[in-house]
């Protein structure tokens, strides 16, 4: 059965928990892409994120697509610091994605492949996921 939000064919929430566990291991290739994987998932599953946070997720995905890991590293570090209870400064405002999303050509199911998010090709699959997320939001 297809997901009502992203159109993927897998158990999206379960897959998200699997990739989060890999992300939190802080190992390559998953750890450095944590912010991007979370942002892609939330932009493709908007019921899981408040409207006010969509701009931040959009900025992370856009930075990754435009400049890869180096471009997103500083941004995700700033978001992580601002998300801390010890944060002193507010996170800057980010522009929200344009309009609603169209159909997603790549979803978490595609990135997961066999459900285990294999290391081989993971970053390339995340890049395709990020591009598909941006493309779908840009169509409206």
C-alpha positions as a LaTeX table, in Angstrom:
\begin{tabular}{lrrr}
\hline
Residue & $x$ (\AA) & $y$ (\AA) & $z$ (\AA) \\
\hline
Unk1 & 0.00 & 0.00 & 0.00 \\
Unk2 & 1.31 & 3.46 & $-0.89$ \\
Unk3 & 1.98 & 6.10 & 1.77 \\
Unk4 & $-0.70$ & 8.80 & 1.62 \\
Unk5 & 1.89 & 11.56 & 2.07 \\
Unk6 & 4.94 & 10.60 & 0.00 \\
Unk7 & 3.56 & 7.90 & $-2.26$ \\
Unk8 & 6.30 & 5.46 & $-1.27$ \\
Unk9 & 5.53 & 1.78 & $-1.03$ \\
Unk10 & 7.25 & 0.97 & 2.24 \\
Unk11 & 6.47 & 1.43 & 5.91 \\
Unk12 & 7.75 & 5.02 & 6.04 \\
Unk13 & 7.68 & 5.51 & 9.81 \\
Unk14 & 9.49 & 2.22 & 10.43 \\
Unk15 & 12.11 & 3.03 & 7.82 \\
Unk16 & 12.59 & 6.47 & 9.34 \\
Unk17 & 13.37 & 4.88 & 12.73 \\
Unk18 & 15.89 & 2.55 & 11.07 \\
Unk19 & 17.74 & 5.41 & 9.37 \\
Unk20 & 17.65 & 7.51 & 12.56 \\
Unk21 & 19.40 & 4.71 & 14.43 \\
Unk22 & 22.06 & 4.59 & 11.72 \\
Unk23 & 22.35 & 8.41 & 11.73 \\
Unk24 & 22.82 & 8.50 & 15.49 \\
Unk25 & 25.67 & 6.00 & 15.25 \\
Unk26 & 27.62 & 8.95 & 13.76 \\
Unk27 & 29.32 & 6.54 & 11.39 \\
Unk28 & 29.87 & 7.05 & 7.68 \\
Unk29 & 27.93 & 7.39 & 5.51 \\
Unk30 & 24.79 & 7.87 & 7.64 \\
Unk31 & 25.86 & 10.19 & 10.46 \\
Unk32 & 27.02 & 13.16 & 8.41 \\
Unk33 & 23.75 & 13.12 & 6.45 \\
Unk34 & 21.43 & 13.04 & 9.47 \\
Unk35 & 20.10 & 16.57 & 8.94 \\
Unk36 & 19.42 & 15.91 & 5.27 \\
Unk37 & 17.64 & 12.61 & 5.84 \\
Unk38 & 15.44 & 14.12 & 8.55 \\
Unk39 & 14.66 & 17.17 & 6.39 \\
Unk40 & 13.76 & 15.07 & 3.34 \\
Unk41 & 11.54 & 12.79 & 5.39 \\
Unk42 & 9.72 & 15.68 & 7.06 \\
Unk43 & 9.20 & 17.60 & 3.82 \\
Unk44 & 7.72 & 14.46 & 2.28 \\
Unk45 & 5.59 & 13.81 & 5.40 \\
Unk46 & 4.37 & 17.31 & 6.29 \\
Unk47 & 1.89 & 16.10 & 8.93 \\
Unk48 & 4.91 & 15.31 & 11.12 \\
Unk49 & 6.38 & 18.81 & 11.21 \\
Unk50 & 4.96 & 22.18 & 12.26 \\
Unk51 & 4.60 & 24.74 & 9.48 \\
Unk52 & 7.17 & 27.00 & 11.19 \\
Unk53 & 9.89 & 24.33 & 10.79 \\
Unk54 & 9.40 & 23.64 & 7.08 \\
Unk55 & 11.63 & 26.52 & 6.03 \\
Unk56 & 14.53 & 25.16 & 8.05 \\
Unk57 & 14.12 & 21.73 & 6.45 \\
Unk58 & 13.86 & 23.32 & 3.01 \\
Unk59 & 17.11 & 25.27 & 3.62 \\
Unk60 & 18.96 & 22.09 & 4.65 \\
Unk61 & 17.82 & 20.14 & 1.58 \\
Unk62 & 18.54 & 23.07 & $-0.73$ \\
Unk63 & 22.05 & 23.51 & 0.73 \\
Unk64 & 22.81 & 19.81 & 0.25 \\
Unk65 & 21.59 & 19.75 & $-3.35$ \\
Unk66 & 23.45 & 22.96 & $-4.20$ \\
Unk67 & 26.72 & 22.33 & $-2.38$ \\
Unk68 & 26.85 & 18.82 & $-0.93$ \\
Unk69 & 28.08 & 17.97 & 2.52 \\
Unk70 & 30.30 & 21.04 & 2.99 \\
Unk71 & 27.42 & 23.42 & 2.27 \\
Unk72 & 25.05 & 21.71 & 4.67 \\
Unk73 & 27.55 & 21.04 & 7.50 \\
Unk74 & 27.53 & 24.57 & 8.90 \\
Unk75 & 23.79 & 24.94 & 8.55 \\
Unk76 & 23.00 & 21.68 & 10.32 \\
Unk77 & 25.45 & 22.52 & 13.10 \\
Unk78 & 23.66 & 25.85 & 13.65 \\
Unk79 & 20.28 & 24.11 & 13.68 \\
Unk80 & 21.56 & 21.53 & 16.16 \\
Unk81 & 22.92 & 24.25 & 18.46 \\
Unk82 & 19.68 & 26.23 & 18.28 \\
Unk83 & 17.69 & 23.08 & 19.05 \\
Unk84 & 19.58 & 22.64 & 22.33 \\
Unk85 & 17.98 & 23.70 & 25.61 \\
Unk86 & 21.20 & 25.65 & 26.23 \\
Unk87 & 20.82 & 27.69 & 23.04 \\
Unk88 & 21.39 & 31.35 & 23.63 \\
Unk89 & 20.40 & 32.74 & 20.26 \\
Unk90 & 17.39 & 32.12 & 18.11 \\
Unk91 & 17.70 & 30.33 & 14.83 \\
Unk92 & 17.40 & 32.65 & 11.85 \\
Unk93 & 14.16 & 32.60 & 9.89 \\
Unk94 & 14.13 & 30.46 & 6.77 \\
Unk95 & 11.86 & 30.81 & 3.77 \\
Unk96 & 9.28 & 28.05 & 3.53 \\
Unk97 & 9.21 & 25.81 & 0.48 \\
Unk98 & 7.13 & 27.15 & $-2.38$ \\
Unk99 & 3.60 & 25.74 & $-2.31$ \\
Unk100 & 2.64 & 22.18 & $-1.56$ \\
Unk101 & 4.39 & 19.15 & $-2.92$ \\
Unk102 & 3.61 & 17.31 & $-6.09$ \\
Unk103 & 4.43 & 13.64 & $-6.56$ \\
Unk104 & 7.77 & 12.45 & $-5.18$ \\
Unk105 & 9.87 & 10.40 & $-7.57$ \\
Unk106 & 12.22 & 9.21 & $-4.79$ \\
Unk107 & 11.07 & 8.41 & $-1.25$ \\
Unk108 & 12.55 & 6.89 & 1.89 \\
Unk109 & 11.62 & 3.47 & 0.48 \\
Unk110 & 14.02 & 4.01 & $-2.42$ \\
Unk111 & 16.81 & 5.18 & $-0.13$ \\
Unk112 & 16.29 & 2.19 & 2.18 \\
Unk113 & 16.54 & $-0.28$ & $-0.71$ \\
Unk114 & 16.13 & $-3.55$ & 1.18 \\
Unk115 & 15.10 & $-1.78$ & 4.38 \\
Unk116 & 18.64 & $-1.59$ & 5.79 \\
Unk117 & 19.93 & 1.59 & 4.10 \\
Unk118 & 23.07 & $-0.07$ & 2.74 \\
Unk119 & 26.23 & 2.03 & 2.99 \\
Unk120 & 27.19 & 1.47 & $-0.65$ \\
Unk121 & 25.60 & 4.28 & $-2.63$ \\
Unk122 & 23.81 & 5.77 & 0.38 \\
Unk123 & 24.93 & 9.35 & $-0.22$ \\
Unk124 & 23.94 & 9.15 & $-3.90$ \\
Unk125 & 20.50 & 7.83 & $-2.95$ \\
Unk126 & 20.07 & 10.63 & $-0.40$ \\
Unk127 & 21.10 & 13.16 & $-3.06$ \\
Unk128 & 18.42 & 11.75 & $-5.41$ \\
Unk129 & 15.90 & 11.91 & $-2.55$ \\
Unk130 & 16.80 & 15.53 & $-1.84$ \\
Unk131 & 16.50 & 16.50 & $-5.52$ \\
Unk132 & 13.14 & 14.74 & $-5.82$ \\
Unk133 & 11.93 & 16.55 & $-2.70$ \\
Unk134 & 12.95 & 19.94 & $-4.07$ \\
Unk135 & 11.54 & 19.17 & $-7.50$ \\
Unk136 & 8.14 & 18.14 & $-6.13$ \\
Unk137 & 7.85 & 21.25 & $-3.97$ \\
Unk138 & 8.94 & 23.48 & $-6.85$ \\
Unk139 & 6.25 & 22.19 & $-9.22$ \\
Unk140 & 3.43 & 24.07 & $-7.50$ \\
\hline
\end{tabular}
